[in-house]
Amino acid sequence: MSLPLQNNEIILGFAKPNWIGSLDLVFEHDGQRTFLAKKEHYGPLVIQKTLHPEGPNICHGIVLHPPGGVAGGDTLTLTVHLNDDAKVLLTTPGAGKWYKANKKIASQLIVLDLEMAAQLEWFPQENILFNGAHVNFNNKIKLASDSKFATWDIVCFGRQASGEKWTLGEFRQGFEISRNGLLIWKESSLFKPSSPVMKSLMGLRGCEVMGNLIVAAGEIPKEILDECRKLEVSEESFCAVTALPEVFSARYLGSSSQEARQYFEMLWSILRPWYGNQKSVRPRIWNT
């Protein structure tokens, strides 16, 4: 699909368009299986063919951004609606790369809407902030009275593989979960390389990788919570879990996105039999 020129930046007499990508998905359950009932996309954001590696009840999908990276001024919007009883796991094929922005903001908006008895697991791979990236993430999740939601996000400040530090830029993140129209979870954060929070003991402690895992499925049983608290990471990293009446949360701080993912996957293997009545099954794309 070709894109019209939008928010153009004129360089050497040529118009350079910013990428505007949106993807709208609707999943349904027909009494026997969950399936993708509708998809609409604009620009460079699509979903690959859906799979059922766990049987017909749970549908797996891979959200793909073909350009591979996001530049300043680009905008991505993902909207997902699950009808009654639909169960879906969505992930991404690789790390999200957020490029140097020349102070132009790159943004990502995710809106997830779950009807009665629906279950959505949104497990994207890590996001890497290149030096100079200005990024704004917003997440809005709307749950019915008995729907269930699980997600994680992992952010790398800088490119560790190349030794590049994140010394210039800005990262904003907002996260809201409501159930039956009532707000049950809200977070907002702002990170800048020069901010004291980057090295504070009450902040990121100088760590280059942070991760959050959230499950909104009602109050977690004590025995499941105790099992989660037994998990550990390396001595150089930090992890902790918190249980509220409506939301379970786990945090990771360290220097390895791989360690963060491994920690969250271990938590998932403990949590999913509780909220999903089924053992965790890794998407095949994670093995590539």
N, C-alpha and C positions, 0 to 999 in steps of 0.2 A: 504494500500500500504506500503510495507516495504521500508526502506530507506537504501541505501549504506552508509558506513562509510565515512564521509567527515569532513575535518578540525578536525581530531581526537585529543582528549586530553587523554593521557595515565594516568590512575589512578589505582594503585595497580595491575598493569599488565594487566588491561583490557582497551579496547578502548572505550571511551565515545564519541559518535558522536554528533555533533551539529545539530540542526534541520534546514533543508533548506526547506522552504515552498514557493510554487508559485501557483498562480491562474490566469488563463487567461479567460476572459469572453467577448463574443460578443453578443450584443442585436440588434434585427432588428424590423422594423415595416412594416407590410404587407398591410397597408392601412386600417386595422380594429383594430389591436391590436399590442402591443409591446410584444415581447417574447424573451427568452434566446435561441439564435440560436447555440451557441457553448460554451463549457466549457472544459478546460483542467487544471488539477491540478497535482502538484507534492508535495508529502509530506503532512504535516498537515495543509492544508489550502483549504477549500472547500466552496461551496455555497449550502445552503439548498434549498428545493423546492420553486420556485418563486410563488408569489401570485398576485392577481389583486383586492385588496380591494377597489380601487377607480374606478373600471371599466376597460375595456380592453386596454385603451389607455396608462395607466401607470403601469409599472411592478415593483413590490417590491421584493427585494431579501435580504437575510441575509448571510453575509460573516462570516464563522465560523472557528475558530482556536481551534480544539478539545483539544490540551494540556492545554489550558487555560492560560498559562503564557509563557514568552519568556526569555530565559537565555542568558548569555554572549556568543557571537559567533553565535547565531541563526540569520537567515536571512529570512524575509518575503517579498514577492513581489506580488503585486496585479496589474494586467493590465486589463483595461476595455475599450472596444471599442463600441461606439454607432453609428450605421449606421443612415442614413437620417431619421428624424422624430421620432426616438425612444425616449421614455421617461421612465426614470428609477429612482427609489429610492433604495439606498443600505444603510444598517445599520449593526450593530453587535449585538449579543445577550447579551453581558455583557461587563464589563470593561476589558480593556487590562492590563495585569500585566507584568511588566518588572522587572526581578529579579536581585539580587546582581550578579555582573558580574566578580569579581576578575580582573577588568580592561580590560576585553574582551568586545568588542563592539557588541551590539545587534542592528540590523538594520531593517528598514522597508522602502521599496520603493513602491510608488503608482504612476502609470502612467495611465492617463485617456485621451482618445482620442474621441472627439465628432465631428460627421459629421453635415451636414446642418440640421437646425431646430431640432436638438437633444437637449434633456434636461436631465441632470444628477444631482441628489441630493445625496450627500455622507455624511451621518450623523452617524459616529461611536460613540459609547459610550466612556466614559472617559478612558484615559490611566493613570495608576498609576505607578509611579517610586518608586520602593523599594530602601531602603538605599543601596548605593553601585552600583546602576545601571548605566551603560554607554550605552547611547542610541543615535542612529542616525536616524532621520526621514527625508525622502526626498519625495517631491510631485511635479510631473510634469503634468500639464494640458494643453492639446492642443485643442483649440476651432476653429470651423469654423466661418464664418462671422456672422451667426445669431443663433448659438447654445448658450445654457444657462447652467450655472453651479452654484451650491450652495453647501457649505460645512461648517462644524464646526469641531473644535478639542478642547478638554478639557484635560488639563494635571494637574495631582495632584503630587506635589513634596512631597513624603512620604506617609505613610499609616495612614491616620487620625484615622480610626477606632481602630487601635491598639496603637496609640500614637507614632508611629515611625516617626522620622524626617528624612529628606533627607540631611544628613551631609557629604556624600561621594559619588562621581560619576560625571557624565557629561551628559548633554543633548544638542544635536545639532539638529537643524531643518532648513530645506530649503524648500521653496515653490515658484514655478514658474507657471505663467499662460501666455500663448501666444494665440493670436487670428490671424488667417491667417498668422502664422509664425512670428508675431511681438510680442515682450514681452510687456505685459500690467501690470504685477504685479510680483514683486520679493521680497522675504524676506529671510533673513538668520539670525540665532540667535545661540548663544552659552551660556549655563547656567552651572555654577558650584556653589556648595554650598558656596564656599569662595569668590565668585565674588561680588563686590560692587553692581552690578545690581540687586541682589536678594533683597536688602533692600532699594535701592535708590528710591527717589520719582520719578525719571525718568525711573525707572525699575519696579520691581514687588512689591515694597513697603512692603516687608516682607510677602506678601500673599503666601499661600500654593497652591492655585489653580489659573490657568490662562486659559482663553479660547478665541478663535478667531472664528468669523463667517464671511464668505466671500461669496458674490454673484457677479458673473460676468455675467451681463445681460444687459449691456448698462447703460445709465445714469438714475438714479432713479428719479422719479417725486418728486417735492418739497413737495407735500402734504403727500406722503408716508414717506419721510425722516422726516418730522415734527412729524408724528405719532410715528415713531421709537424713536425719541429723547425724547418723553414724558415718555417712560418706565423707571422705576427705580428699583434698587435692594436695599438690606438692607443697613443701615447706615455704617456697617463695611466693605462693599464691594464697588467696583468702576466699572463703565461701561461708555462706550462712543461709538459713531458711527462716521464714516467718509465716505463721498461720493466723489468719483473721477469720471471722465467722463466714465470710463469703469468698475469700481469696487466699490462695497459697502462693507464696513468693520465695524464690531462691536467687541469690546473688553470687556472682563470681568476679574477682579481681585478680589479675595476674599478667603474665606476659605471653600466653599461648592461647590462640583461638582454638587450636585442636584440643587442648586440655579443657577449655570451657565447654566445648561441644561434648567431650567425653563425660564430663561431670553432669551435664544436662541430660544426656542419654541415659546415664545410670539412674538419675532421678525419674526420668520418664518410665523406665522399666519398673520402678516401684509404684509410681502414681497411676499408671494407666489401668492396671487391673481394678483399681478402686473406682476411678471416675468413668472408665470405658468398658468395664467388665470383659476385658480382653488383653492378652499380653501384647507388649509393644513389638512391632515388626518394622525393622529399618527399611525405608525406601531404597530401592536398588540404586538410585542415582548417587547415594552417599558412598557407595563402594567404588565409584569411578573417579 
